[in-house]
Amino acid sequence: MSQLTEQPIKPIEPKAPTKQFRIRKVLIPIILGLAVTFYFIYKEFDAAAYNAIDWSFRAFFWLFMCLVMMAIRDIGYMIRIRILTDKKLSWRRSFDVIMLWEFASALSPSVVGGSGIAMFILNREKIPLGKSTAIVLVTALLDEVFYIIMVPVCILLAGWNNLFPIELEQSLFGIAMGIKGLFYTGYIFIFLLTFIISISVFVNPGAFRKVLIRIFSLPILRRWRKKIAEVGDEVVITSRELKGKNLNFWAKCFASTFLSWTARFMVINCLILAFVASADHFIIYARQMVMWVIMLISPTPGSSGVAEMVFEGFLKEFTMPNLTGFQAFLWRLFSYYPYLIIGVVLFPRWLRRVLKKA
């Protein structure tokens, strides 16, 4: 057996994220997102459409509900992090952790995410490294399980043929696979990855680690062997941390996950209700499942630019004529930019607090 497999399994010390949180990295996603948004606004600009907006009580009520949905989303995440840390985090510290985690995700390409930084944040909040590793991995698993379950539910409620706008399939992804193929591939990949990691964590993590290392000991894959060994270590550590957790624990974790993601998707439904009296909200909600797969593989920080494009492609038929770009901007204004602002303000204060305690 290689020396790599004989080394003791220890959590990897996460690096401080100071460089990742520089102002320059905050400006990049803002510029990208606003550039795409204003392109769509310019392309479809019609003064009469803006004059036709009915700024009534109903409009302001549903815009306020967008804020409420975002608050519920974050409260759900705070409840989950308190459950996973056995309530070692206070509500205030849970708020700091979630806001900084979202800040890190907003500054990272969606395909990468902010998991590494999340481990650093949790560890500096006096959560042991092993438990921090487990928390980050479990939150990812819970998010994927929600998606795996809800996709079939949405298909049943909205209908398969209503998920894919034809024009987006032809113009945005002019490749042989198309948008449907991309969705199939993404869903199957998420399902298989979640299944494999779940079995590995809850059944035989040691065997999973050994298989990974042996596969990546092949000459063509050897360059990634050390990183893969760290992934195997994280699975073993997570398994140890989760031993003895009962069904009630997992039910609470999934309930808070369901609350957060449902509120997250309902932001768009509320936004559309602010400007359009009626729409098929099952279809709007279901299409967000497809949008999420596209945003998940986005190479841009926080899906900036890509998110605005998929909003325009998937939901244009539900928005007021010539106001899709404006509503896409409002969506990101509620669901993305606040985390950048809160993060910029919160991170220096949080860092001073945790360093002072250290």
DONUDO-693675 format. One record per residue (C-alpha): residue number from 1; x negated, y negated, z. Coordinates in Angstrom, 2 decimals, padded with zeros to 5 digits. Layout:
(NUM,(X,Y,Z))
...
! end
This chain:
(1,(000.00,000.00,000.00))
(2,(-001.29,-003.48,-000.81))
(3,(-002.62,-005.80,001.87))
(4,(000.23,-008.14,001.10))
(5,(002.80,-005.69,002.41))
(6,(000.81,-004.99,005.55))
(7,(000.70,-008.59,006.70))
(8,(002.97,-009.47,009.64))
(9,(006.22,-011.12,008.61))
(10,(006.25,-014.70,009.82))
(11,(008.42,-017.65,008.80))
(12,(006.79,-020.04,006.34))
(13,(006.10,-023.42,007.89))
(14,(008.06,-025.95,005.79))
(15,(006.28,-029.09,004.67))
(16,(007.38,-032.57,005.67))
(17,(009.58,-034.06,002.92))
(18,(008.23,-037.62,003.15))
(19,(007.01,-037.62,-000.47))
(20,(010.25,-036.18,-001.78))
(21,(012.23,-039.02,-000.17))
(22,(010.37,-041.94,-001.73))
(23,(012.46,-044.80,-003.13))
(24,(011.27,-043.99,-006.66))
(25,(012.88,-040.57,-006.43))
(26,(016.10,-042.15,-005.20))
(27,(016.21,-044.53,-008.16))
(28,(015.76,-041.85,-010.83))
(29,(019.12,-040.07,-010.34))
(30,(020.92,-043.40,-009.88))
(31,(019.55,-044.72,-013.18))
(32,(020.29,-041.46,-015.01))
(33,(023.86,-041.25,-013.71))
(34,(024.67,-044.90,-014.34))
(35,(023.15,-044.79,-017.83))
(36,(025.39,-041.91,-018.92))
(37,(028.42,-043.42,-017.18))
(38,(028.04,-046.82,-018.81))
(39,(027.46,-045.16,-022.19))
(40,(030.87,-043.50,-021.94))
(41,(032.47,-046.72,-020.66))
(42,(030.93,-048.67,-023.55))
(43,(031.91,-046.02,-026.12))
(44,(035.58,-046.01,-025.14))
(45,(035.90,-049.58,-023.84))
(46,(039.35,-051.02,-024.27))
(47,(040.31,-054.13,-022.31))
(48,(043.98,-053.25,-022.63))
(49,(043.36,-049.91,-020.87))
(50,(041.83,-051.66,-017.86))
(51,(044.64,-054.19,-017.80))
(52,(047.13,-051.31,-017.82))
(53,(045.81,-049.88,-014.55))
(54,(048.52,-050.06,-011.93))
(55,(046.71,-051.10,-008.75))
(56,(049.68,-050.17,-006.61))
(57,(049.88,-048.66,-003.14))
(58,(049.87,-045.21,-004.76))
(59,(046.55,-045.87,-006.49))
(60,(044.85,-047.10,-003.32))
(61,(046.37,-044.27,-001.29))
(62,(044.90,-041.57,-003.55))
(63,(041.54,-043.37,-003.73))
(64,(041.56,-043.39,000.07))
(65,(042.35,-039.66,-000.03))
(66,(039.17,-039.18,-002.07))
(67,(037.27,-040.53,000.93))
(68,(039.28,-038.30,003.25))
(69,(038.41,-035.22,001.15))
(70,(034.71,-036.11,001.28))
(71,(034.95,-036.54,005.05))
(72,(036.66,-033.14,005.38))
(73,(033.98,-031.60,003.21))
(74,(031.21,-032.88,005.49))
(75,(033.13,-031.96,008.66))
(76,(033.44,-028.41,007.32))
(77,(029.69,-028.27,006.78))
(78,(029.10,-029.65,010.28))
(79,(031.37,-026.99,011.78))
(80,(029.48,-024.31,009.86))
(81,(026.04,-025.51,010.91))
(82,(027.16,-025.58,014.55))
(83,(028.45,-022.02,014.27))
(84,(025.25,-020.80,012.61))
(85,(023.07,-022.49,015.26))
(86,(025.24,-021.11,018.09))
(87,(026.24,-024.73,018.85))
(88,(022.68,-025.73,019.71))
(89,(023.20,-028.80,017.56))
(90,(025.45,-031.55,018.87))
(91,(028.00,-033.13,016.55))
(92,(025.71,-036.12,016.06))
(93,(022.68,-033.97,015.25))
(94,(024.84,-031.83,012.98))
(95,(025.84,-035.00,011.12))
(96,(022.17,-035.95,010.70))
(97,(021.26,-032.48,009.43))
(98,(024.10,-032.33,006.89))
(99,(023.54,-035.86,005.60))
(100,(019.80,-035.29,005.17))
(101,(020.44,-031.90,003.57))
(102,(022.81,-033.52,001.09))
(103,(020.27,-036.31,000.54))
(104,(017.60,-033.73,-000.28))
(105,(019.96,-031.92,-002.66))
(106,(020.85,-035.21,-004.35))
(107,(017.16,-035.84,-005.06))
(108,(016.39,-032.30,-006.27))
(109,(017.28,-030.67,-009.59))
(110,(020.46,-028.69,-009.01))
(111,(018.73,-025.48,-010.08))
(112,(016.19,-026.01,-007.26))
(113,(018.36,-027.44,-004.49))
(114,(017.20,-028.76,-001.11))
(115,(016.74,-025.48,000.80))
(116,(013.06,-025.94,001.62))
(117,(013.65,-029.41,003.02))
(118,(016.69,-028.13,004.92))
(119,(014.42,-025.65,006.74))
(120,(012.12,-028.51,007.75))
(121,(015.06,-030.59,009.01))
(122,(016.49,-027.71,011.07))
(123,(013.11,-026.83,012.50))
(124,(012.51,-030.43,013.61))
(125,(015.86,-030.27,015.36))
(126,(014.36,-027.56,017.61))
(127,(015.85,-024.65,015.67))
(128,(013.18,-021.87,015.49))
(129,(011.71,-021.25,012.04))
(130,(013.15,-017.75,011.82))
(131,(016.65,-018.98,012.59))
(132,(016.22,-021.94,010.24))
(133,(015.30,-019.53,007.44))
(134,(018.35,-017.40,008.20))
(135,(020.70,-020.41,008.29))
(136,(019.57,-021.72,004.92))
(137,(019.91,-018.31,003.26))
(138,(023.30,-017.58,004.85))
(139,(024.76,-020.94,003.81))
(140,(023.75,-020.21,000.22))
(141,(025.35,-016.76,000.42))
(142,(028.58,-018.15,001.86))
(143,(028.78,-020.77,-000.89))
(144,(028.32,-018.10,-003.56))
(145,(030.91,-015.81,-001.95))
(146,(033.45,-018.66,-002.05))
(147,(032.76,-019.13,-005.75))
(148,(032.93,-015.40,-006.53))
(149,(036.33,-015.13,-004.82))
(150,(037.88,-018.34,-006.11))
(151,(037.09,-017.88,-009.81))
(152,(039.53,-014.95,-010.22))
(153,(042.11,-016.80,-008.11))
(154,(041.84,-019.87,-010.34))
(155,(042.11,-017.75,-013.48))
(156,(045.34,-016.24,-012.15))
(157,(046.80,-019.63,-011.23))
(158,(045.65,-021.69,-014.21))
(159,(045.29,-019.12,-016.97))
(160,(042.07,-018.09,-018.69))
(161,(042.77,-020.03,-021.90))
(162,(043.05,-023.31,-019.98))
(163,(039.53,-023.24,-018.53))
(164,(037.52,-024.18,-021.62))
(165,(038.18,-027.36,-023.62))
(166,(037.58,-026.48,-027.28))
(167,(035.82,-029.74,-028.14))
(168,(033.23,-029.27,-025.40))
(169,(032.52,-025.74,-026.53))
(170,(031.77,-026.97,-030.04))
(171,(029.86,-030.17,-029.44))
(172,(028.04,-030.01,-026.11))
(173,(026.75,-026.48,-026.38))
(174,(026.16,-025.94,-030.06))
(175,(024.41,-022.64,-029.48))
(176,(025.51,-019.08,-030.21))
(177,(026.44,-018.43,-026.57))
(178,(028.84,-021.35,-026.24))
(179,(030.41,-022.57,-023.03))
(180,(032.32,-019.32,-022.43))
(181,(029.18,-017.25,-022.76))
(182,(027.36,-019.58,-020.40))
(183,(030.15,-019.21,-017.86))
(184,(030.21,-015.40,-018.18))
(185,(026.45,-015.24,-017.75))
(186,(026.44,-017.63,-014.80))
(187,(029.25,-015.86,-012.98))
(188,(027.76,-012.38,-013.49))
(189,(024.33,-013.62,-012.38))
(190,(025.75,-015.24,-009.23))
(191,(027.78,-012.10,-008.45))
(192,(024.82,-009.72,-008.90))
(193,(022.38,-011.95,-006.99))
(194,(024.83,-012.36,-004.09))
(195,(025.52,-008.62,-004.04))
(196,(021.83,-007.68,-004.04))
(197,(020.85,-010.19,-001.35))
(198,(023.86,-009.24,000.81))
(199,(022.98,-005.54,000.64))
(200,(019.34,-006.37,001.32))
(201,(020.12,-008.53,004.36))
(202,(022.75,-006.30,005.94))
(203,(021.61,-002.80,004.95))
(204,(017.85,-002.36,004.40))
(205,(015.79,-005.57,004.22))
(206,(012.44,-003.78,004.60))
(207,(013.04,-001.56,001.58))
(208,(014.16,-004.58,-000.47))
(209,(010.93,-006.40,000.36))
(210,(008.79,-003.41,-000.60))
(211,(010.61,-002.96,-003.92))
(212,(010.18,-006.64,-004.74))
(213,(006.45,-006.54,-004.02))
(214,(005.94,-003.39,-006.07))
(215,(007.80,-004.84,-009.05))
(216,(005.80,-008.05,-008.88))
(217,(002.53,-006.14,-008.54))
(218,(002.79,-005.35,-012.25))
(219,(000.11,-007.24,-014.23))
(220,(002.63,-009.35,-016.13))
(221,(004.37,-010.47,-012.91))
(222,(001.44,-010.56,-010.49))
(223,(001.09,-014.35,-010.52))
(224,(004.43,-014.65,-008.67))
(225,(003.76,-011.86,-006.15))
(226,(002.94,-014.12,-003.22))
(227,(006.10,-016.20,-003.69))
(228,(008.21,-013.07,-004.03))
(229,(006.67,-011.68,-000.85))
(230,(007.81,-014.84,000.93))
(231,(011.35,-014.29,-000.41))
(232,(011.21,-010.75,000.95))
(233,(010.01,-012.09,004.30))
(234,(012.94,-014.51,004.42))
(235,(015.40,-011.66,003.83))
(236,(013.84,-009.57,006.63))
(237,(013.85,-012.55,009.02))
(238,(017.47,-013.36,008.14))
(239,(018.49,-009.76,008.81))
(240,(016.88,-009.86,012.25))
(241,(018.55,-013.14,013.14))
(242,(022.00,-011.93,012.10))
(243,(021.99,-008.68,014.02))
(244,(024.98,-008.32,016.32))
(245,(027.12,-011.03,014.71))
(246,(030.77,-009.97,014.92))
(247,(033.67,-010.33,012.50))
(248,(034.94,-013.45,014.29))
(249,(031.60,-015.17,013.67))
(250,(031.77,-014.45,009.93))
(251,(035.43,-015.42,009.70))
(252,(034.66,-018.84,011.19))
(253,(031.69,-019.31,008.87))
(254,(033.72,-018.49,005.77))
(255,(036.70,-020.58,006.91))
(256,(034.48,-023.65,007.28))
(257,(032.90,-022.89,003.89))
(258,(036.34,-022.60,002.28))
(259,(037.39,-025.90,003.89))
(260,(034.31,-027.73,002.61))
(261,(034.42,-026.49,-000.96))
(262,(038.17,-026.90,-001.33))
(263,(037.93,-030.51,-000.12))
(264,(034.96,-031.08,-002.45))
(265,(036.94,-030.01,-005.51))
(266,(040.09,-031.84,-004.39))
(267,(038.27,-035.18,-004.71))
(268,(038.79,-035.09,-008.48))
(269,(042.44,-034.11,-008.10))
(270,(043.04,-037.09,-005.81))
(271,(041.12,-039.38,-008.17))
(272,(043.27,-038.39,-011.14))
(273,(046.45,-038.86,-009.07))
(274,(045.36,-042.44,-008.40))
(275,(045.77,-043.29,-012.09))
(276,(048.07,-040.61,-013.53))
(277,(051.43,-039.82,-011.96))
(278,(051.44,-036.13,-012.82))
(279,(048.99,-033.52,-014.09))
(280,(048.43,-029.78,-013.92))
(281,(046.28,-029.68,-010.80))
(282,(045.70,-025.94,-010.92))
(283,(043.97,-026.43,-014.27))
(284,(041.99,-029.42,-013.00))
(285,(040.82,-027.44,-009.97))
(286,(040.05,-024.35,-012.06))
(287,(038.01,-026.27,-014.62))
(288,(035.80,-027.53,-011.84))
(289,(034.70,-023.92,-011.34))
(290,(033.28,-023.95,-014.86))
(291,(031.85,-027.44,-014.38))
(292,(030.04,-026.22,-011.26))
(293,(028.16,-023.52,-013.20))
(294,(026.94,-026.08,-015.73))
(295,(025.92,-028.52,-013.00))
(296,(024.19,-025.71,-011.11))
(297,(021.67,-025.16,-013.92))
(298,(021.12,-028.88,-014.50))
(299,(017.42,-029.91,-014.55))
(300,(018.20,-033.45,-013.39))
(301,(018.25,-034.60,-009.73))
(302,(021.71,-034.01,-008.28))
(303,(022.98,-033.20,-011.82))
(304,(022.77,-036.92,-012.65))
(305,(023.88,-037.54,-016.22))
(306,(025.02,-033.94,-016.68))
(307,(027.85,-034.33,-014.13))
(308,(029.23,-037.36,-015.93))
(309,(029.06,-035.53,-019.27))
(310,(030.95,-032.46,-018.05))
(311,(033.58,-034.68,-016.41))
(312,(034.18,-036.39,-019.74))
(313,(034.28,-033.07,-021.59))
(314,(036.46,-031.07,-019.21))
(315,(038.87,-033.62,-017.77))
(316,(039.37,-036.27,-020.43))
(317,(042.88,-035.03,-021.25))
(318,(043.97,-035.68,-017.64))
(319,(042.67,-039.25,-017.39))
(320,(044.16,-042.49,-018.62))
(321,(043.29,-043.24,-022.28))
(322,(039.88,-044.91,-022.62))
(323,(039.22,-044.70,-018.87))
(324,(037.40,-041.36,-018.61))
(325,(033.99,-042.97,-018.15))
(326,(035.37,-045.32,-015.50))
(327,(036.91,-042.41,-013.58))
(328,(033.70,-040.37,-013.89))
(329,(031.90,-043.31,-012.30))
(330,(034.43,-043.43,-009.46))
(331,(034.03,-039.68,-008.91))
(332,(030.27,-040.00,-008.50))
(333,(030.76,-043.16,-006.43))
(334,(032.76,-041.12,-003.92))
(335,(030.94,-037.80,-004.09))
(336,(027.27,-038.51,-004.86))
(337,(025.96,-042.03,-004.36))
(338,(027.00,-042.29,-000.66))
(339,(024.54,-039.50,000.22))
(340,(021.72,-041.44,-001.42))
(341,(022.58,-044.58,000.55))
(342,(023.10,-042.75,003.85))
(343,(019.91,-040.78,003.33))
(344,(017.79,-043.84,002.66))
(345,(019.06,-045.47,005.86))
(346,(019.11,-042.34,008.02))
(347,(015.87,-040.58,007.10))
(348,(013.36,-043.10,008.56))
(349,(015.31,-043.30,011.83))
(350,(015.68,-039.53,012.03))
(351,(011.98,-039.00,011.31))
(352,(010.97,-041.46,014.05))
(353,(013.28,-039.67,016.50))
(354,(012.00,-036.16,015.81))
(355,(008.35,-037.26,015.72))
(356,(008.78,-039.11,019.00))
(357,(010.20,-035.95,020.60))
(358,(007.35,-033.89,019.15))
! end
